[in-house]
Amino acid sequence: MPAERVRKAVAPVLVIGLLLSGAVGLRSFLAARSSQVIGGPYALMDTQGRDVTQSAFHGRYTLIYFGYTHCIDVCPLTLATVSQALDMLGPKAHRVVPIFISVDPSRDTPDVVGDYVRHFSPDIVGLTGSVTQIHTVIEEFHVMARRRATIADHMSDDYLMDHSSVLYLMDGENRLVSVLPVDSSPQEIAGRLRRLLPAS
C-alpha cells in the first residue's frame, strides 16, 4: 500500500519534470545552433496580402514569434509581453520590428492575422502565407508546429496547434542574435534587448 501511494505521488512530478526538461532542452538546442543554421530567407504575405521577404527588414533588428490566432494562452500572452517590453525599451524600440508569423495558414488569412495583431500593438507586423511558404520558414527557424490530434472530425476548423514557443532576435542581416524565452517578464525582455542591441 505505501509503495502504491508513492507511485501515485511521484508520477505527476515525473510528468512535470519531463515537460520542463523538454522546454529547457529546446532552448538549449536552439541556443547551441549557429546563426548560420537558425533563420534564413523567407517569402510571406503581410496583412494587406502583399509579398514580404526578409529583405524588407534589412538594417533593422527583428523579434520574431511563431504562433497562431486561435491560440488560447501562450500566443496572446507572448504578444502582450513583447508589446509591453518594447514600450519599456524607450528610444531603442524603433530599432526592433516585432513580427508574428502564423503556423496555421489554413485559417490565418492576411485579414485574420491583421485583426489579431492589432489587438496587441499597431507596431507588430503580422505575416502569413501558403502552406508551402509557412513550411519553408518554420524549417529555416527549426520551429515545431503540428495540428493537435482530436477525436473530432479531422476536417473541422475547430482545432488547436502544438508549436514551439520562443522569441528569435535577428540582426539587420537576418542573422540570429539570441533566443529569448517567452516566459520572461516584460522587464526581463526589455533588459535583454538593451544589452543585445548595439549602442548606436
Salt bridges, closest charged atoms under 4 A:
GLU4 OE1 - ARG7 NH2 2.55
ASP46 OD2 - ARG50 NE 2.85
ASP104 OD2 - ARG107 NE 2.64
ASP115 OD1 - ARG118 NH2 2.63
GLU139 OE2 - HIS135 NE2 3.23
ASP153 OD1 - HIS154 ND1 3.63
ASP162 OD1 - ARG148 NH2 2.83
ASP171 OD2 - ARG175 NE 2.96
GLU173 OE2 - HIS58 NE2 3.83
ASP183 OD2 - ARG27 NH2 2.94
